[in-house]
């Protein structure tokens, strides 16, 4: 019962248990980095475009050079186009990542597994230490109880001897010297 109480109430064991759980999370995360990953990505960007056509712009041979009227203007036109979301960019895509090699992820996994083994070993060592402390305390209590019993017996024997000496003194068979 004392061992069970000590194992429940010792903060060192709770700390080590938390470390073991943390290492489990790190192991799961490292294993996830070794698996293929499929991500859906998307973005939306509003642009405030406006300005004037540069005199040095030349068209590509065979293509007409056109400059839309919506783009003519200055900073005010640009801010207006931005506020009205007139030139939005919307992108969407899928990204597939297949881990090939991934030495860093494998090293992270090995490190996390090593950390868990260390934490488990520390926990076992703490349990042995706690068991030793509890057993030493039980032995010390037992020894103290036996000393108390021995002291009581010695006192009782001393009381008997005192009574005998007092009786001998009364009858004159003993002196005070």
C-alpha positions in Angstrom: 0.0 0.0 0.0 2.9 2.4 0.8 4.5 1.6 -2.5 1.2 2.3 -4.4 0.7 5.6 -2.5 4.3 6.6 -3.2 3.9 5.9 -6.9 0.7 7.9 -7.1 1.9 10.9 -5.2 5.5 11.4 -6.4 5.8 14.5 -8.7 8.9 13.1 -10.4 6.9 10.2 -11.9 4.2 12.6 -13.1 7.0 14.7 -14.8 8.5 11.6 -16.5 5.1 10.4 -17.6 4.5 13.8 -19.2 7.9 13.5 -21.0 7.0 10.0 -22.3 3.6 11.4 -23.7 5.5 14.3 -25.3 7.9 11.8 -26.9 4.9 9.8 -28.2 3.5 13.0 -29.9 7.0 13.7 -31.4 7.2 10.1 -32.7 3.8 10.4 -34.3 4.7 13.8 -35.9 8.0 12.4 -37.2 6.2 9.4 -38.7 3.7 11.7 -40.4 6.6 13.6 -42.1 7.7 10.3 -43.6 4.3 9.7 -45.3 3.1 11.1 -48.6 1.2 14.4 -48.2 -1.6 15.8 -50.3 -2.4 19.5 -49.8 -5.2 21.6 -51.3 -3.9 25.2 -51.7 -5.6 28.4 -52.7 -5.2 32.1 -52.6 -7.1 35.3 -53.5 -5.4 38.6 -54.2 -7.0 41.9 -55.0 -4.9 44.2 -57.2 -5.1 47.9 -57.6 -3.8 48.4 -61.2 -3.7 51.8 -62.9 -1.2 54.0 -64.7 -0.2 55.1 -68.2 1.4 53.3 -71.1 5.2 53.8 -71.3 6.4 55.4 -74.5 9.2 52.8 -74.9 6.8 49.7 -74.9 6.9 47.9 -78.2 4.5 45.2 -79.3 5.8 41.6 -79.9 6.0 41.1 -83.7 2.7 40.0 -85.0 0.7 40.9 -82.0 -1.3 44.1 -81.5 -0.4 46.3 -78.6 -3.6 47.1 -76.6 -3.9 49.1 -73.4 -7.3 48.7 -71.7 -9.1 51.9 -70.6 -9.7 50.4 -67.1 -5.9 50.7 -66.5 -5.6 54.3 -67.4 -5.3 56.6 -64.4 -3.2 57.5 -61.4 -3.0 56.6 -57.7 -6.6 57.4 -57.2 -7.7 55.0 -60.0 -5.4 52.3 -58.6 -7.0 52.6 -55.1 -10.5 52.6 -56.6 -9.7 49.5 -58.6 -8.3 47.9 -55.4 -11.4 48.8 -53.4 -13.8 47.5 -56.1 -11.8 44.3 -56.5 -11.7 44.9 -60.3 -8.5 42.8 -61.0 -8.6 39.8 -58.6 -6.3 36.9 -58.9 -7.7 33.6 -57.7 -5.5 30.5 -57.7 -6.2 26.9 -56.5 -4.2 23.8 -56.7 -3.2 20.5 -55.3 0.3 19.7 -54.0 1.4 16.1 -53.6 4.6 15.6 -51.7 6.2 12.2 -51.8 9.0 11.8 -49.3 12.1 10.3 -51.0 15.1 10.0 -48.7 14.0 12.5 -46.1 17.0 11.9 -43.9 16.0 14.7 -41.6 12.6 13.2 -40.9 14.2 9.8 -40.3 16.7 11.4 -38.0 13.8 13.2 -36.2 12.0 9.8 -35.8 15.1 8.1 -34.4 15.7 11.0 -32.1 12.2 10.9 -30.8 12.3 7.2 -30.3 15.6 7.5 -28.4 14.1 10.2 -26.2 11.2 8.0 -25.4 13.5 5.1 -24.5 15.5 7.5 -22.2 12.4 8.8 -20.5 11.1 5.2 -20.0 14.5 4.2 -18.5 14.4 7.3 -16.2 10.9 6.3 -15.1 12.0 2.7 -14.3 15.0 4.0 -12.4 12.7 6.4 -10.4 10.3 3.5 -9.6 13.3 1.5 -8.3 14.5 4.4 -6.3 11.0 5.0 -4.8 10.7 1.3 -4.0 14.0 1.3 -2.3 13.1 4.5 -0.3 9.7 3.0 0.8 11.3 -0.3 1.8 14.0 1.4 3.7 11.4 3.5 5.5 9.4 0.3 6.4 12.6 -1.4 7.7 13.4 1.8 9.7 9.9 1.8 11.2 10.1 -1.9 12.0 13.5 -1.4 13.6 12.2 1.6 15.6 9.2 -0.4 16.8 11.5 -3.2 18.0 13.8 -0.7 19.8 10.7 0.6 21.5 9.7 -2.9 22.5 13.2 -3.6 23.7 13.3 -0.3 25.7 9.9 -1.2 27.3 11.2 -4.7 28.2 14.4 -3.2 29.6 12.4 -0.7 31.7 10.2 -3.5 33.0 13.3 -5.5 33.9 14.9 -2.5 35.6 11.6 -2.0 37.5 11.8 -5.6 38.7 15.4 -5.2 39.7 14.6 -1.9 41.5 11.8 -3.6 43.4 14.2 -6.5 44.3 16.9 -4.2 45.5 14.4 -2.1 47.6 13.2 -5.3 49.2 16.7 -6.4 49.9 17.5 -3.0 51.4 14.4 -3.2 53.7 15.3 -6.6 55.0 18.9 -5.5 55.5 20.5 -7.8 53.0 21.9 -4.8 51.0 23.4 -1.4 51.7 23.2 1.9 49.9 26.9 1.8 49.2 
